Amino acid sequence: MIERILRNGAVVLTVALLSLLLVACRNQTPPKSPMEIALTESPGAQRFVSIESDGSVALDTQTGRLCKTWEWNYPGEKMGTGLDGLRTCSKMLQNDADVVEYIRNKREGR
């Protein structure tokens, strides 16, 4: 009789532990990507810092990317800087907002 009670108790305990494990695994959120962390977890930081004396190129302090502060280029000229292909900071901001929205929607199952 005692063996039967112990066996039934072990079965109940096993089922309870497996249920708890299943619930814990379902409620885990996937880890954030480095890009998502950079774009969402530094709200008070100054985002862009000029790195050129004329202010034409800036460093995105949240992601480490470079951007143009205004739409400029030197096509076909000898003074092209190699930075002509950079996106503007405003385009980068819009793209980043789209990326964050996509990530959040994906997490929420939309």
N, C-alpha and C positions, 0 to 999 in steps of 0.2 A: 504494500500500500504506500509506504513512504517513497519507495523507488518510483512508483507511478506519479506521485505528486512532484517529486524532483524532476522527472522527465518532462512533465507538463509545464513546470516552471521554466525549465531550460528552453522549451519550444517557445513559450510566451516571451521570454527575454530575448531570444534570437530574433523573433519577428519584430519586437519593439525596436531593437537596435538596427535592424535592416531598414525599417520604416524611417527612423531618425536619420540614418545615413542617406537615404533616398531624398528626403526633404532637404537636408543640408546641401546636397549636390545640386539640386534644382534651383535653390535660392542664391547660389553663388553668381556674382556678376563677373564677366570676363575682365581680365586686366586691361587697363587703358593703354593705348598705344603712346609712344613718346610724343607723337604729333598732337594727340588729343590732350595730353597733359600740358604741353607747351601752350596750346591755344586756349585752354579753359581754366588753368589753375594759377594764373598770375594776373588777376584783374587790375591791381593797382600799379603795376609796373609800367614804366614808359616803354612803349612798344618799339618805336623807331628812333635811332640815334644817328645823326649825320656823321659820316666818316670822311667826307671830302671837304676841302676848304670852301668850295663854292656851294656845298649843300646838295649836290646833285645825286649822291649815292648815300643810302642809309643802311644800317644794320638792324635787322629785326631781332631784338633782344630776346624774344620768346622762343624763336626757332633757329636762330643763327644764320638766317638767309640774308642775302643782300638784295636791295631793290632800288629802283630809280625813283627819286622824289617827284619827278615830272617826266612827261613823255619827251625824251630827246634821243637822238642818234646821229651818227656821223656817217651815213652810208656813202661809200665810194671815196671818202676823204682819207688822207694820210693820217689824220689825227684821231681816227677811230680808236677807241680804248679797249675793245674786247668786252666791254660791259654793255654794249648796245643791246644784247639779247635779254638783259634782265627785265623782269616785269616791273611795272610801277608799284609802289607801296599800296596805292588804293586798290589796284587789281588783286594784289596779293591778299589784302584784307577781305575783299569780297569772296575770293576763292576759299580762304580759310573759314569764313562764316558758312559757306556752303558745305565744306568738309565736316565741320562740327555738327551742323544740322543733320547731315547724312548719318554720321556716327550715332547721334542721339536717337534718331528715328529707327535705326537698325537695332539699337539696344532695346528700344521700347516695342519692337516687333511691328512697326508700321511699314 
